[in-house]
Each structure stands twice: as C-alpha cells, then as structure tokens.
Amino acid sequence: MSAPIVPPAMLDICEDRLMVLAEIEQRVRWLATAIIDHANRVRPNPTGLKVGGHQASSASMTTLMTALWFEHLRSGDRVSVKPHASPVLHAINYLLGELDESYLTTLREFGGLQSYPSRSKDPDPVDYSTGSVGIGATAPIWGAVARRYVTTLGEQTGAGRQYSLVGDAELDEGAVWEALMDPMVAELGEVVWIVDLNRQSLDRVVPNIGAPRLQGMFAAAGWQVLTVKYGQLLHELFERPGGDALRTRIDEMSNPEFQRLLRCTPAQLRERLPDTPELASLVRTLDDGTLHAAIRNLGGHDLQAVSDVFAQIDDTRPTVIFAYTVKGFGLASEGHPQNHSSLLSADQIAALAERSGVSLDAPWQRFGPDSPAGRACATTAQRLRRDPAALAAVPALPSDIGRTPSGKATTQAALGRTLLDLTREAPEAARRVVTLCPDVSSSTNLGGWVNKVGVWSPAERKNWFEDDAETILHWRERPTGQHIELGIAEGNLVGALGELGATWSRWGQPLLPIGILYDPFVERALEPWSFGIYAGGQSILVGTPSGVSLAPEGGAHQSITTPSVGLEQPGCTTYEPAFAIDVEWTLLASLARLGRPDGTSTYLRLSTRPVDQSLAAVPSDPGARERRRRQAVAGAYPLRTCEQPVVTIAAMGATVPEALVAAERLQSLGTAADVVVVTSPGLLFDAVQARSGHGTADTWILDAAFPVRRATPLVTLLDGHPHTLAFLTGVNQVRATHLGVTRFGQSGDLDSVYRYHRIDADSVVAAALDLL
C-alpha cells in the first residue's frame, strides 16, 4: 500500500505555494520512475542484458531536489547529485525546458542519458559528474576552492553555493572524511551537503546508522549541522496527549524495525507501534489514513520542513543537512529492504500514473504553461538560466626555454627549475600555473617555486618565520599565492586537481594545475584522478620519486606498475623523462594541452636519481635541437646510433645510463648497439595502433625512433614493470627481451637494488648477447 503524496493532516494547512510544489514533486517522481521503467520494460532489449536504474533511490531524493531547485537554488549555485538520483535530475531539467523529450526514453542507451550524471556525456546540464561513490560528494568542496582561486586572478566567476546531495551509505567512504578534515574546508561557507538519510544500502537496512555520531564528526570539523527529521504531521501529533511517547518510540527503535513498520497495514501498525498505554491511547484516536501517513512523515519528504531548514544555512561555514527519508517514498516499493534496484510492476506503474494525473499513453507530459505549476517551472527556469561562459585562451607558452642543463641533476629537481624559468620567460602563462602537494613540497624539490610564488590562501596570513635566518622554505600565505598545500591525503590532492582543471569549462577561465605526490601513491589517487579526467578536468599529475631507483627507501616506497598505469589511462599522456631537458620539453608541451575543449591531462613520472646531463648529448645546432625536442615530446628519440647495429636497447627514465654503459660494453665486444630513449610509451603505443588502422595518432615518431632500415633484436629496459614496453617488438616485428621490475623492492644501495631486479648494465649486456 503506497503512502499519500501529501499527508492528509498537512493538506489542511498547505498554502498555495506548497500545493504547487507538491504537484511538481509528484510529477518529478513520476517522470524519474517512468524514465527507468521505459528503459527496462518498454524499450526493446535484444541482448537481454540488464539495463538497471534506481527507482527507490530516486524517490527518496525527490522532495529534497524539488524544494531545492524550485525554491532555493540560484543561477550561480552548483549541485552534485548522488549517482542513483540521476533520473530525478533529468526529470527536473525536462520540466525546466533544458532537456528535449526525445531523451527521456534513452536512459542507459548508447548516446542517451547516462547511468549517472555526467558533465561530458549527458545531453542536459550537469554541474558535477558523479558515479564513483565518495568522489562526486567531495567534488563541490574542491569546486569551491577552484572558484575562489580563479577570483584571485582578477577574473569574475560570480558567487554561489556548492551543494552535494549525498546518500547516507556514501558516508562510509574514507574520501569523504579525508576531505572534511582538511583545514581549509572549514573556511568554505558556500559548501552545503544534504544527506539523504534513508538508512538503506544496496543489500539491507543499515542496522545502526549512528546519525548522532555522524553529526558530531561534522560538527567537530567546524561544520554547521542541521537536521530535518520529522514532518508537520508528526510534529502536530507530538503535541497531543501521548505525543512524547510517540516521539520516544520512533527515536529509540532500530532502523530495521522502523523499516518494517513502513511495510505494515494500518491494522498491523496498531498492533506493533504502541509500547506504552499513552501511545496506545494516541494511536486509537487516529484514523487509518493518518496513522499510515504519520509513520512515514519524515522531514525529508515534508516540503515546508525542507524549505525551512534550507533557510537556516549559515554561509560563514560549511553546512551539512541530515534529511530523514524513506527509500522508495511514494512508490509501492517504499521501505522494502531489497528495493535498491527493484522495478515497479506494470500494474504498479499504472497506479502511480493515475495518482500522478498522467496517462500511460502520454507519459511525458509537461505542465500547461498557464497552470500554477507551469508558471512555477517557467519562473524557476528563468531564475536558473546561465549565460555560457566565453572561454579565455591560455597565454602563449614557450616550447623550449633554451637552457641546456649541465652537471649532475635529477628529473625531479628539473621540474622546479622549469617552473621558475617559466615565471621569467612567460609570466602571463606562469600566473595560470597552480601547484598542489600533500605535504611534500620540500621533499619534491618545489621549495624554490614556493618561495617565488607563495602559498595560496583566501586571506593573507602572517609568516611567523619571516625573520628566521635558518628557514629555507618561506611559507608566505596570501591570496596571490600559486601553491596549494593539502594534508597527507592523495584523494584530496587529485580531487582538487580535477576541479582546478575544470575551471575552463565552468567559468571560461583556464588554469594550469600541477599536482605532485610520491609516485608509489599514484595508484591510491588514481581512481579520483581518473574520474576527474572523465568529468572534464585537465591537469598534470607528477609522481616523484619513482621506482626502485630510490633504493634506500625500501620496497614500500618503490613503485612498480605506475608506468603501465600511465600508458593505459584514457584522456592522459604519460611521460617518463630521462634528462632535465626532457622534463622541460615535455612539461611545456603538457601545459600547452591544458584548459581547452580538446585538451588532455598528463602524468609525469620523475626520479631522484642524479644523472650526468652530458649523456643527453643535446644538439647545439638549433634545427637539430628542435628535431630532438619534437621527438622527445612525441614519445622517443635515438640517443646513440651505430653504423651497422645488431641490437637496439630501448630504455626509459632513470635506467638510460645503464643502457648507455651496456651499449659501450657491447661495442667493446664487437656488438654494435643503438640506444633509443623512450619518453612516452603511451604515445608510441598510439602510433603503433594508428599504423595498424586503429586510431588517428601520428606515426612519424616510429620511423624516427625505430626506422625499419635499422631494425634489430630489441632489449627494453625501465624502472617499472617490463610489460610497459613489450609492445615495441611489434613496431618492426623483431625478437626481444624485456627487463624491468616484477618483484617488491629491497632497501639498499642503487647498484645492489638494480642487480637484484636485473636492470643493471650487466643484465642488459647478458640479455643482448642471449638474443644474438
């Protein structure tokens, strides 16, 4: 038996405004439910593959989203909608005229409405992509930071709140609490979270949601905590004789017991609900309709209660609203413990259509333009309309600063050096660069850059160590700073990175964000960073130090699979430079790819191994130097060539010195060896695929680095998993041996660790001779 859409006791006190909102709410609920129903039961499905959708999860959010959109939202606000409520978002956008009717039948269809809200793929407006639990919830926090940062450049982004509509089970994700605990978050008064507290997960009723504990955790983090628990009907009943007993009974019962009451008939409620004489007396005074409505009259489904709590939001600090709801509210499946992915039957859909005032023959009805609900939709659409942001161009970036590094240097240190050079060579472009670290600025050689540009803070803060002569890293916090320091939480780092990389599409103001973290933790950060790329964020992720080349650090800090991760990540170019000049060239090329509609992200894998820069043999002739630069940016370049090679060593990153030593020793043994430096396995793989007709990448780099006239047996070498470069055998169809790291590392000196993993010069020589 389904609940009335508006409790009977509430109808007597509703104003016209609430009646109109209730009508819109019911139409939104119908549309969201029908969108899912059509995808599963009406649209042909020749493969028989489950389509899916979440009618119950959508229904629990309908009241909250109706009140938010049709009364409180403003054009400058942004909303992250919980993944399983995407049909509600589509229903609202349809009523507002932002989505064509033809799309309502395309949920989860190729080219249609996406399974979860997507900024890049959905045909209607979506503020934040969601779908990976916990990431969409925290995105508005980093969106708020990004908006504030853009304003410090003197650009106008307007003002507005950043809302997250969060499922209560989503609060199980550690990423949520990592974000809440970062010190800067407590200053973001525009952030508002609305927690859909329906007390169900996918499989079950959560035994004890622990709302007071959760509320205390938010409060301890400096958030305003608001709760909307009961609707007007229950509040009215609480004032009657026996009302205190009713409140106590509901407050103290377990979640499973409450959910079971939602499935009871009025007769069963009269038997199960009372536990005291006072409550029994109150229940006897209620008719069946009122009793049935009362048990599900939670605040998250009371339009006035929801509107009132929205009005209490304090914009001086972040706010969380715990809204008690019923999963599946208003549907035949409401409160059922297994309703997460359940679908209404044909009879139940027909009954819902009748209650909603909709014909099954014309299920996609909008309101008449002259009706009160139609006028409310038109007024809301006008209030929320945004003018498209004109995209500003990224200021010109050099492709080559012109320095030729000498002496011994690391690729990690070259990053900071290049950023400093950029402030002199291209100050306007450099002003758009923003760096982020999870408390590793000094250990990743960013100290000079941080000293130069300062640390970003919404307000200037006193540097108490300014007059300390022994302080090397100067922590000057000010609104014009260009470095953002977060706590030790990689998820926060890449979450912020994704939103800073999306400012070009939100406000037309491109930033050039660079996130730096230890390479072993790239995989920890990979999912949220990948999701940020999916959502349109363009950024540079730097993993450093990397590999077993940081030998004394031991196995826990020695990354193995990150080179292949970078190779496989969509929307991303990966580079692992061998020399400082390679870092400069690839970093500048990566920056030039950011902040534009066809832009891409980059992953740079850097090392702390000091390398003699003369080994790079950078050509002095300008034309030859430019040829080398183009090859390095395209993925590879020949470093050592012989007249008649019999073997080729293709090496990447920190292992290039071993390749050169091995080539010299092979030469002394009468075996001529070419050495090719691979800077980007991903770009080379794309070229190989394109040569076979799979893709549109340029293929010239294969002829430059691996010309067929010089094809020989191949040894590949890198400080990472050897399969990363194994595809190179297919360039010229040659025999090969692949050397790399396949085991967890060991602490020790560099030579010992390289011997242990068989990536030392001896192993390269042996592998080459074995091939021949």
N, C-alpha and C positions, 0 to 999 in steps of 0.2 A: 504494500500500500504506500503510495507516494505522499509526501508532505505537501500541504498547500503552499503555493508560491509565496503568498504573504499571509502570515498568521492571522486568523480571524480577529483576535483582540487588537491587532495592530491596525486593521482597516479602519476602525472607528476613529483613530487619532491621526491617520495619514493626512498630510497636506497634499495639494495637487502635485507639488514637486515630487513627493515620494511615490505617488501613484504613477506618474510618468516614468520615473526611474525604475519602478518595479516592472512596468510594461517593457521597457528597454532591456532590463535584466533578463526577463523571461525570453525575449526574442534572441538575445545573445546566447542564452543557454540552449535554446532550440537549434540555432544555427551551428554552434560548436558541435553539438551532438549529431546533427544531421550531416555535417561535413565528414565526420568519422564513419557514420553509418553508410553513406554513399560509397565511400572508398572501399568498404569491406563487403557490403551486401548488394549494392546496386551495380557498381562498375564491373564490367567483365574482368575476370581474373583467370586467364587460360593456363597460367603456370601453377595455380593452386597455392602459391607461396603466401604465407600470412602477411597481410598488409599492416594491420595493427592501428593503434591510436588509443587515446586515453579519455574516454567519456567521463569517467568518475573524477579523474584529476582535474579535468576542465571545469566540471560542475562545481567543485569546491572553491574555485577561484572566481566564479562568475560575478558574485555580488561585489567582491573587492575590486575587481577590474572595472565593473560598471560604475561604481561610485568614484573611482579614481579618474577614469577617462572623462566621464560626463559631468563631473563637478569640480574636480580639484586640479587636474593636470593643466599645465600651461605649455606654450609652444617651445619654450627653452628647456623644458624638462626632458629627461631621457629615462626609459624604462627597460630593465632587463626582466623578461618574462620567463617564469620557470618553464623548463622544456616541455613538460607534458600538458601545459595550458596553451600551446601554440594555436589550437583551433579557436580559442576564445579571442586571441589577438586578431586572427583573421576575420572572425565574425564582427568584431568592433570596427576594424578597418573597412570592412564591406559596408556596414551601416553608415560610416562616415564618408563613403564615396571614394575611398583610397584603393579599393580592390575591385576589379571587374567581376561580375557574377560568374563568368566562364571559369574562373579559377576555383570556385567553391567545390567543384566536382573533381579536383585534381590533387587532393591531399595524398602525398607519398607517391604520386605518379611522376614519371620521368618528365622533367621540365615544369612541374607543377609546384604546389605548396609543399614546402619541405617538412620532414618529420618533426623538426624542432626549429625554432626561429633562427633565421639566417640572414645576416645583413647582405651577404654577397649573392645569395641564390633565391631568396623569396621574392615574389613579384609585388609585394606590398611593403610599406615602410616597416623596418625593424631596426630598433636602436642598438640592440646588443645581440650578438649570436649566443645562443645557449645550447645545451645538449650534453655537454660533459659536466657532470654534477659537481658543483662547487666552483667551477670556473666562471660560469655565467653569473653566479651570485656575487662574486667578488669583483667582477669587471667594472661596475659603476664606481667602485672605490677608486680604481686606477683611472677611470674616465674623468672623475672629479680632479684628480691630480693633473692629468693631461690638460684639462681645460684651464686650470689655474696656471699651469706652466706657460701655455700659449699666450695668456694675457700679459705675462711678464715680458714678452717680446714686443709689447705695444699693440698687439692685434686684438680685435674685438670678437669675442665669442658669445657675448650675452651672458645671462645668468640663468640658473635653473637648477632644480633638484635632480639628483641621480637616484632613481628608485630601483630596488631589487625586489622582485616577487619570488620568494624562496619557499620551497617545500620544506616541511619540518624535518623530514628524513635527510635532507641535504645538509643539515647542521651536523651530521655525522662526519662530514669531510674535514680532514685536517686543514685543507687550504683555507677554509672559512675562518678558522681560529688563528691561523698564521696571519691572515690579513687584518683581522680585528686587533691583534696585539701590536702591530707596527705603530710606533709612537706618533707618526704623522697623521694616522687615521682619525684620532680623537679630535683633530682640528678641522675636519671636513664636515661642516654643518649642513652641507647640501645633500649628504648621503642619507637615504631613508630605505630601510629594509622592512618589508611586510612579510611576515612568516605565516604561511598557510598551515595552521596547526590542526590538521585533520587526524593526527595520531595514527596514521596508517602508513606502512611502507608497501613495497610491491607484494610481499607474500603474506603479510599478517597485520594484525593490530599490534602496535608497539606496546609492550606491557606497561612501561612507565616512561612517559615522555620527559619527565623531570622539568616541566616548564619553569618552576621557581629557580632551579639550578641554572638553567639557560639564561633566565632573566638576570640572575646575579652575575653571570660571566660577562654579559654585555655591559651591565652597569659598572662592573669593575674595570672595564676597558674604556670607560668615560662616555658611554652612550646614554642617551635618553631612552628609557624603556617604558613603552605604553602597552596596555593590554585591552583588547576588546573581547570579553568572554561571553557575556550574555546579551540577548536581545531585549527589546522593550516588553514583550510578553512576559518573559521570566522575571524581569525587574518588577513588573507590576504584581506578579504572583508572590514575589519575595516580601512584598509589603502587607500581604494578607496574613491572617492567623495561620500559623503553621509554615509560613514562608521561610523562616530561619531554618527550619528542619529540612525544607526542600533544598535550600542552598547548600547546607552542610552535606546532605545526601549526595548531591551531584558533585560537589567539590571533592569528596572523600572516596567516591567509588573509583575502581580501577578503570583504565581505558577499555579493556575487553568487556567489562560489564556494561559500560555506557554504550559501546557499540552494539552490544546485544539488545539493549533497550530500543535502539533505533529500528530494529527489525521486528519489534513486538506490535501486536494489535492493541487497541485501547484496553480491551479486556485483560490482556496479558500485562499491560503496564499497571493496571490497578492492582494486580496480584504481586508484581515484582518490585515496584518502585517504593512503596511505603515500608519504612523500617521503624517508625515510631507512631504512636497514636496521633500525635499532632499532624504528621504528614499524611496519615491515612484520612484524617478529617478533611484536610485541604483537598486531597485527591477526589473525595466524594462530592465536593462542590463543583467539580469541573466536568463539562460535557466531553464527549469522546473527541470531538474535533479540537477543542482547546488543549486537552491532555496530550493528544498526539502531536500537536504543533509545539507544545511547550518543551518537550524533551529534546527537540531539535532546533529550538530557538536560540542558537548560538550567535554571539556578536558578529562573527564574520559573515553572517547572512542577514544581518539587520542593516538596511541601507542608512538609517539615521544614526545608528551606533557607529557604523564605519565612518560616516561623514564627520561625526563629532570627534572621533579620535584623530582623523586627518587634520582637523582644525587645531589640535594641540601640539603639532610638530614644532619643535624648537630648532630654529635654523642656526643656532650658535654651536651646535654639536651634532654628531650623527645620531640618528634615531632608529630604533627598531620597534615595530608594532607586532605583537603576538596576537593574531586573529584566530580565535577558535572557530573551526569549521567542521562540516560533515563531508566526508569524501563521497561524491555522488549526489550531493544535495539536489533535491528536486527531481531525481531520476528514480526509476524502480529499483536500481541497484544501490541506493544510498545506504552507507554504513555497512555493506556486506564486506567481510574481511578479505574476500578474493575478488573485489570489484576493480582492481587496478587496471587490468586490460580487458575486462569483460565488455561485451557489447549488448545493447538492448535488443530484445527480440522484435520481430516485425509488429506484433501486437503492442508491445510497449512503446515503440516509436510512434505508432498511430495514436496511442493515448496521449503521448507527450505533445504531438502536433495539435490535437484537439484542445488540450489545456493552453497551448500557446497561441491559439487562434490562427493556425496556419493550415493550409490544405496540403496534403501529401502530393497533390497534382501540381502544386506551385510552391515548393518548399522554400524558395529563396526570396521571399517577399521582403522588400524594404517597407518602411512606414510611409504612408501618404505624406507628401510634402506639407500639407495644410493641417495634419494632425498634430496634437501636442508632442508626441514622441518624434514625429518627423521634424518638427521645428527644433526640438532639443538636439537632434542629430546634426541639423544644419548649423546651429549655433556652436556646437562643440567642434565641428569640422573647421569652422571659420576661426575659432579660438586657437586651435592646434596647428593651423596651417603654417608651414615653414617655407621661406624662400630658399631655393637651392643656393648653397654656398659656392661662390666663384673660387676656383682653385688657383691659388698663387703658385708661381713657378719657384722651384728651388734655385737660389742664386748659383751662378756658374761655379763649377768645381774644376780645379786643375786635374789633369790625368797623370802628370809627372811633376813633382816639385823640383826635381833637378839635382838633388843631392846624390852622391854616391858614397854610401857608408863604407867605412874602413875599420881596421882593427877587429877585435872580437866583440860580438853583440848577440843578443837573443832576439828572437822574433817577438817575444812578449814586450821587451823594452822598446822595440821599434814601433809598437802601437802608440805608446805615449808620445814618442818623438814625432811621429807623423801628425798627431793631433795638434801638438804645439806648432809645428811648421804650418799647419793649415790656418791657424789664427793669424799668421803673418801673410801668407800667400793669398788667402781668400777669406777675409774677415767676415763678410756678409754670410757666406755659406757656413763658416765655422760657428757663427752665432746660432745657427739652427741645430747644431750638434748638442745632444744631451746624453751624458753617460750615466749609467746606473751600476751599482755594485751592492752585493750583500755583505757588507763589512769586510771587503778585501781590497780596498783601493790601494793601500800601501804595498801589499804583497803581490799585486799585479802590475806594479810599475806605473800607476796613474798619478803618483804624487805630484809630478811637475805640472800635469794638466790641471789637477785640482787646485794647486797653488795659483795657477794662472787665471782660471775662470771662476773659482769659488764654488761653494755648495749652495744649491737651490733651497730656499726656504720662503714660505709665503710672507714672512716678515723678517726684517734684519735682526740678528741676534749678536750679542756681544761675544767676541772671541777672547776668552779669559787668558789664553796663552799667547796673545799677540806679542807681549813683551818678554817672552821666554826665549832666550837666545838658543837654547838647545832643542827647541821644537822645529822639526824639519817640515812636517806636513801641516800646513796652515789651514785650519778649519773655519773659513770665513763664510758664514751662512747669511744669505741675502737673497732678495727676490730676483736679482740678475744672475745668480749662480747657474752653472750649467751641469752640475754633477748632483745626482740624487743618490743618497746613501740609504739603503734599507737594512733591516735586521737580517740575521742569518736565516733566510727563508727563500729558497730559489723560486718557489711558486710565486711569491710576491714580486720578485725581480722580473720574471718574464710576463706576469700579468700586467705590471706597469709598462713594460716594454711594448706589449701588444697595443695598449691604448695610446701610448705616446706615438706609436707608429700608425695610428688610425686618424690622427688629427687632420690629415689632408682631406679625408673623406667626410669628416664630421663638420669641420668649420672652414675648410678650404685653406688651412694653414699647415704646410708640411713641416715636420720635424725630422731630424736625422738621429734617431735613438740608437745607442750602442750599449748593450748590457754585457758586463764582464763577470764571469764566475769561474771557479775551478772546473776544469774540463771533466773530472770524474763525476761531477754533479750535473752535467748537461742532461743525462738521461733522467734524472729526478725532475728536471724542469721541462723535459721535452713535451709532455702532453699539453700543459697550458701554453707553451710557446707555439706548438703546432696549431693549437686551437686558435691562438691569436692570429696566426697567418691565415687560417681558414676564414676568419672573421674580417680580413682586410688589413690587418696590422702589418706594416713593413718595417723591419728593424734588422740590426746586426747583432748577433749573439757571438760573443768571444769566449771560447773555452781555453783557459790557460791557468797554470801549466798543464801539460798533457802527457799522456803515455808513460812508459816506463823510463823515459829519459830523465824524469825527476827521481832518479834511482834511490837516494837515501830516504825518501818519503815512505817507501814500502808499498805493499800490494793494495792497501785500502785506498790509496790516492793515485793509482796508476790506471788510467782509462784504457780500455781495450777496443770496445765496439763503436766508440763515437765517430771514427772516420766513416764507417759504413752507414751510421745513422744519418750523418750529413748528406751522404750520397743519395739516400732514399727519401728524404723529406720533401714532399711537394711544396712548390712555391718558394724554394730556397736554393741558393747556390752555395756550395761549400768550398772553402779554400784551406789548404794547409801549406803555408809558405815555408820555404827553406831558408831564405835570407831576408835581411831587413828591407832591401829594396823591393822584394816580392810583397812584403807586408804593405809598404807604401802604395804600390801599384794596385794591388787587389783591394785594399781598403778604400782608396779613392774611387775605384770602379764600383765598389759595393755601395758607397754613399750616393753615387750618381744614379743608382737604381731605385732609390727610396722616394716616397712622397709623391707618387704619380699613379694614375689608373693602371698602367701596365707595369708597375714596379714589382720588385721581388725582394725577399729577405736574403740574408747571408749568414752563414756560420763560419767563423774563422777559428781554426784550431792552432794555437800558438804554443811555444815551448820556452822553457827557461834554460835550455842548453846553449852555452856560449859557442858561437861558430865563427871561424875566421871568414870575414866578409870578402876577402880577396878571392876565395873559392868561387864566388858568384861570377867572376870574370865579366863584369858588366861592360859592354862595348862602349868605347869612348866616342865612336862615330855617332852623331845624332840619329841618322837613319837606322843604323844597326841597333841602337839603343831603343828606338821606338818599336822596331820589329820584336825585340826581346820583350818589351812591355806588353805588346799586344798578345804575344804567345803566352806570357805568364797569366794575363787576365783571362785568356781563352781556355787555359787548363794545363798546359805543359810547354816545355821548351827544351831543345837539345843543349846540353851544357858541355859535353865532351864528345867529340867526333873523331873517328879514326878513318884512315883512307880505305881500309877494307875490313870492317868489323865482322867478327864471327859470333859475337854475343852482345846483347844490349841489357843494360841494367836500368830499370825504371824505378827511381826512388822518390820518396815524398818526405817533406818536412825535415825533422831532426836527423834522419838517417842518411841524408845526402852525403855528408863527409865520409861515411863508411863506404858508400857506393864509389866515391872518387878514389879512396885508398884501394879498394878492391880492384878497380879498373887499372890503376897503376901497377899493381902486383901481377895482374893477369897479363898486362903488356910485357912485363919483365919475363914472363913465362912463355912469351911468344903468342899470346892470345889477345888479339885486339878487341877492345870493348868500348862501345858507346855508352854514354850516361845521359839519360833523359830525366829531367826534373818534372815531376807531376805536381801541379799546384791545385788542381781541382778534378778529382775522379768523377764527380757528377757531370761536369761539362763534357769530359771526354766520353762518358757513357752515353750522354745525349747525342753526341756526334756519331758514335758507333750505331746507335739506333736509327738516327736520321739517314745514315748511309744505307741502311737496310730498308728504308722506306717507312720507318716508324718514327714520325716526328718531323719537325721543321728546323732543327738546330743547324748551325753552320758546321760544315765538315772539314773546312780547310785546315783546322788545327791538327787533324790526324795526318795529313800529308806533310805538315811542317815538323811535327814531333816524331812521327813514325812512318817516314816515307817508305813505300814498298820496295824501292831500289836498295834500301839498307835493312831490309827485314832479316832478322836473325833470331835464334832462340833467345828467350827472354827470362830474366830474373827480375821479379818485382820485390820491392823492399819498402816497408814502412813501420813506424812505431804504432802499431794497431793491428786489427785482425787482417790476415793476409787476403781474405776473400774480397776486400775492398778494391784491389787492383787486379783481381783474377780475370776480369773481362777483357783486359788488354790483349790477351792472346788472340782474341777474335779480330783485332784490327788487321793483322796480316796473316792470320791462321798459322801461328808458329807454336813450337813446343815451349813449355815454360815451367819454372819453379817459382813458388810464391812464398816469400819469407815475411814473417810478421809475428805478432804476439797472440798466442792462443791460450795461455795459462795465466792465472793470477800471478801478480808480480812478487818480487822479493826485495827487501831492503839491501842496500849495498852500494858500492861504487859503480859508476857508469859502465866501465869495461866488463865488470863481473855480471851485471844485470843483462847487458847486451849479449854476452856469451851464453847466459842461461836461456835466453829466448831465441838464440841463433839468429840474431840480426846484426852481428858484428862483421867486420871485414873478412875474417877467416871463413865464416859461414857463407858469405856472398861468393868468395872465390871458390869454395868447395861446390856450391850449388851450380856455379857457371861451368866448372870442369865436368861435373856429373852430367850436365845437359849435353856437353860436347863429346 
